Amino acid sequence: MAETINVTIRLDREIKEQAEILFSDLGMNLSTAFNIFARQSLRQGKIPFEIYDPFYSEKNQARLARSIADAEAGKITVHDLIEAD
């Protein structure tokens, strides 16, 4: 078996607690989950899941384009946009 070492990482307390609950429900602890993440990253040569900002999603970009077109056509005002959200 490979030699193991301790690694220290910093997480927000709430994130750590939520992660521990999730991983416990999946039958593992935080250490095992991070080991799985590291191994999958090495196997795939990348982070093993998509990282994205929902702002840049196709759906949101289409909504923004429609809002801009409506504003430019005088159909809505900035006030209408603020009130919609």
C-alpha positions as CSV (number, residue, x, y, z in Angstrom):
1,M,0.0,0.0,0.0
2,A,1.2,3.5,-0.8
3,E,2.5,5.7,2.0
4,T,0.0,8.3,3.1
5,I,0.6,11.8,4.3
6,N,-1.6,14.4,6.0
7,V,-2.7,17.4,3.9
8,T,-4.3,20.5,5.3
9,I,-7.0,22.4,3.4
10,R,-9.0,25.4,4.3
11,L,-12.8,25.4,3.9
12,D,-15.6,27.6,5.1
13,R,-17.1,25.9,8.2
14,E,-20.6,25.7,6.6
15,I,-19.2,24.1,3.4
16,K,-17.2,21.6,5.4
17,E,-20.3,20.6,7.5
18,Q,-22.5,20.3,4.5
19,A,-19.9,18.2,2.6
20,E,-19.5,15.9,5.6
21,I,-23.2,15.3,5.7
22,L,-23.4,14.6,1.9
23,F,-20.4,12.3,1.9
24,S,-21.6,10.5,5.0
25,D,-24.9,9.9,3.2
26,L,-22.8,8.4,0.3
27,G,-20.9,6.1,2.8
28,M,-17.6,8.0,3.0
29,N,-15.8,10.6,4.9
30,L,-14.3,13.9,3.7
31,S,-10.8,12.3,3.3
32,T,-12.1,9.5,1.1
33,A,-14.1,12.0,-1.0
34,F,-11.0,14.2,-1.6
35,N,-9.0,11.1,-2.4
36,I,-11.6,10.1,-5.0
37,F,-11.5,13.7,-6.4
38,A,-7.7,13.6,-6.6
39,R,-7.5,10.2,-8.3
40,Q,-10.2,11.0,-10.8
41,S,-8.4,14.3,-11.6
42,L,-5.2,12.4,-12.3
43,R,-6.9,9.7,-14.4
44,Q,-8.7,12.3,-16.5
45,G,-5.9,14.8,-16.6
46,K,-8.4,17.5,-15.6
47,I,-11.0,18.4,-13.0
48,P,-13.5,15.6,-13.3
49,F,-16.6,17.9,-13.6
50,E,-17.6,21.0,-15.3
51,I,-16.9,24.3,-13.6
52,Y,-19.2,27.1,-14.7
53,D,-20.8,30.4,-13.8
54,P,-24.6,30.2,-14.3
55,F,-24.5,33.8,-15.5
56,Y,-22.9,32.6,-18.7
57,S,-25.4,29.8,-19.4
58,E,-27.1,29.8,-22.7
59,K,-30.5,30.4,-21.1
60,N,-29.3,33.4,-19.1
61,Q,-27.4,34.9,-22.1
62,A,-30.6,34.6,-24.3
63,R,-32.6,36.3,-21.5
64,L,-30.1,39.1,-21.4
65,A,-30.1,39.5,-25.2
66,R,-34.0,39.7,-25.2
67,S,-33.9,42.3,-22.4
68,I,-31.3,44.4,-24.2
69,A,-33.3,44.2,-27.4
70,D,-36.5,45.2,-25.6
71,A,-34.8,48.1,-23.8
72,E,-33.3,49.3,-27.1
73,A,-36.7,49.1,-28.7
74,G,-38.2,51.2,-25.9
75,K,-40.4,48.3,-24.7
76,I,-39.0,48.2,-21.2
77,T,-37.0,50.5,-18.9
78,V,-34.2,49.7,-16.6
79,H,-36.8,50.0,-13.8
80,D,-38.8,47.2,-15.4
81,L,-35.7,45.0,-15.4
82,I,-35.0,45.6,-11.7
83,E,-38.6,45.0,-10.8
84,A,-38.6,41.7,-12.8
85,D,-35.9,40.2,-10.6
